[in-house]
Amino acid sequence: MRTPEQAVVERKAEEPARENTTLVCIATNAAVEHIGVQRLAVHGHDGLARSIVPAHTLGDGDTVFALTTGEVATEPHDLTTLGLMAMLTVERAVVRSVEAAEGLKGVPSAREWRESSGKRG
C-alpha cells in the first residue's frame, strides 16, 4: 500500500489538482451578540489551522459558520471560554473524522496507512 506522500508524488500530471474544503458549523445556546458569534467563527478557523496543514490555502474553501439560539444568558467574559471551546471542538472533530475516514482512489486513509505499517496510535 502506498503512503500518502507516495500517492501525491506519483500523481499524474494530467490529473486535476486535489482541492479540499472543510465546512464547520458551530452552534451554541449561549446568548451572544452578533460580533461574538463572528468571533466564535474565527475561533473555529483556529481549530482548523491547528488540525489541518496546510489550512486556508487558495485551493480550498474552508468555511466556518456560527450560530446561537440565545437561550442561555452569558456574561461578557464567557465569550473567551466559548471561543476556546469552539477551537478545541473543531480541532477534535477534524482529527476524529480523519481517524474514521476510509481511503479513496488508491490513497489510504490515515487509519489504513497506520494499520498496514503496523503502527499503533
Secondary structure, DSSP 8 states (H G I E B T S, - for coil): ---HHHHHHT--TTS-------EEEEEEEE---HHHHHHHHHHHHHHHHHHSSS-S-TT---EEEEEEEEEE---TTHHHHHHHHHHHHHHHHHHHHHHH---BTTB--HHHHHHHTT---
